[in-house]
Amino acid sequence: MRRLWIGIVLLAVMLAGGIGMLLFSRDFYEDFSAALQQASDAAQAGDWAQAGALTEKATAQWTHHQRFLASFTDHEPVEEVSMLLSRLELFRNARLTVDFADTCQSLCHLCEAIDESHSLKWWSLL
């Protein structure tokens, strides 16, 4: 009987950890996408200083949480986000507005797809 309760407690801890990771990643991707959307809007308005600051903020967030996110999500989308962020830096330095805005939108869509694939649904608990 004792082993049963230990197993139930371990299962509950793992379930709570998984749900906590899903909630953290949802908030992270929303903040990350919002910063990139604002950077895209700023670049299209010609405010490259604001676009640069927002891009640096998003890049700092990403590099801080990259290993953590890669351990809980698929590694290929994480690598693609990193590649697009490096491309975004090149477009920002060259002040290529259309390419910069397009890459920001691609990053936002990719983050939305990652979040959707890991969102909390009843079948993801199985």
C-alpha positions as CSV (number, residue, x, y, z in Angstrom):
1,M,0.0,0.0,0.0
2,R,2.9,2.3,0.8
3,R,4.3,1.9,-2.7
4,L,0.9,2.7,-4.2
5,W,0.9,6.1,-2.4
6,I,4.5,6.8,-3.4
7,G,3.6,6.1,-7.0
8,I,0.5,8.3,-6.8
9,V,2.6,11.2,-5.4
10,L,5.3,10.8,-8.0
11,L,2.6,10.8,-10.8
12,A,1.0,13.9,-9.3
13,V,4.4,15.7,-9.2
14,M,5.2,14.8,-12.8
15,L,1.7,15.9,-13.9
16,A,2.1,19.2,-12.0
17,G,5.5,19.8,-13.5
18,G,4.2,19.1,-17.0
19,I,1.3,21.5,-16.6
20,G,3.6,24.1,-15.1
21,M,5.9,23.8,-18.1
22,L,2.9,24.3,-20.5
23,L,1.8,27.4,-18.6
24,F,5.3,28.8,-18.5
25,S,5.9,28.2,-22.2
26,R,2.6,29.8,-23.2
27,D,3.4,33.0,-21.2
28,F,6.9,33.0,-22.6
29,Y,5.9,32.7,-26.2
30,E,3.2,35.4,-25.8
31,D,5.7,37.9,-24.4
32,F,8.3,36.9,-27.0
33,S,5.9,37.3,-29.9
34,A,4.5,40.6,-28.5
35,A,8.1,42.1,-28.4
36,L,8.7,40.9,-32.0
37,Q,5.4,42.3,-33.2
38,Q,6.2,45.7,-31.6
39,A,9.7,45.6,-33.2
40,S,8.2,44.9,-36.6
41,D,5.8,47.8,-36.1
42,A,8.6,50.1,-35.0
43,A,10.8,49.2,-38.0
44,Q,7.9,49.8,-40.4
45,A,7.4,53.2,-38.8
46,G,11.1,54.0,-39.3
47,D,12.0,53.9,-35.5
48,W,15.0,51.7,-35.8
49,A,16.2,52.5,-32.2
50,Q,13.0,51.2,-30.8
51,A,13.0,48.2,-33.1
52,G,16.6,47.4,-32.1
53,A,15.8,47.7,-28.4
54,L,12.8,45.4,-28.7
55,T,14.8,42.9,-30.8
56,E,17.6,42.8,-28.2
57,K,15.0,42.3,-25.5
58,A,13.5,39.4,-27.4
59,T,16.9,37.9,-28.2
60,A,17.9,38.1,-24.5
61,Q,14.7,36.4,-23.4
62,W,15.3,33.7,-26.0
63,T,19.0,33.0,-25.2
64,H,18.1,32.9,-21.4
65,H,15.4,30.3,-21.8
66,Q,16.7,28.5,-24.9
67,R,18.2,25.4,-23.2
68,F,15.2,25.0,-20.9
69,L,12.7,25.3,-23.8
70,A,14.8,22.9,-26.0
71,S,14.7,20.3,-23.3
72,F,10.9,20.3,-23.2
73,T,10.0,21.0,-26.8
74,D,11.1,19.7,-30.2
75,H,14.7,20.9,-30.9
76,E,14.1,21.7,-34.6
77,P,11.7,24.6,-34.0
78,V,14.0,25.9,-31.3
79,E,17.0,25.8,-33.7
80,E,14.9,27.5,-36.4
81,V,14.0,30.4,-34.0
82,S,17.7,30.8,-33.2
83,M,18.5,30.9,-36.9
84,L,15.7,33.5,-37.6
85,L,16.9,35.6,-34.7
86,S,20.4,35.8,-36.2
87,R,18.9,36.6,-39.6
88,L,16.8,39.3,-37.9
89,E,20.0,40.9,-36.5
90,L,21.5,41.1,-40.0
91,F,18.3,42.8,-41.4
92,R,18.3,45.2,-38.5
93,N,21.9,46.2,-39.0
94,A,21.3,46.7,-42.7
95,R,18.0,48.5,-42.0
96,L,16.0,46.3,-44.5
97,T,12.5,47.1,-43.3
98,V,10.6,44.6,-45.4
99,D,12.9,41.7,-44.6
100,F,13.0,42.7,-40.9
101,A,9.2,42.8,-40.6
102,D,8.8,39.6,-42.6
103,T,11.3,37.8,-40.3
104,C,9.5,39.2,-37.2
105,Q,6.2,37.8,-38.6
106,S,7.8,34.5,-39.3
107,L,9.1,34.3,-35.8
108,C,5.7,35.2,-34.4
109,H,4.0,32.5,-36.5
110,L,6.6,29.9,-35.5
111,C,6.2,30.7,-31.8
112,E,2.4,30.5,-32.2
113,A,2.8,27.1,-33.9
114,I,5.1,25.8,-31.1
115,D,2.7,27.0,-28.5
116,E,-0.3,25.5,-30.2
117,S,1.5,22.1,-30.5
118,H,2.3,22.1,-26.8
119,S,-0.9,23.6,-25.5
120,L,-2.8,22.0,-22.7
121,K,-5.4,19.6,-24.1
122,W,-6.9,16.6,-22.6
123,W,-4.9,14.3,-25.0
124,S,-1.6,15.9,-24.0
125,L,-2.2,14.6,-20.5
126,L,-2.2,11.0,-21.6
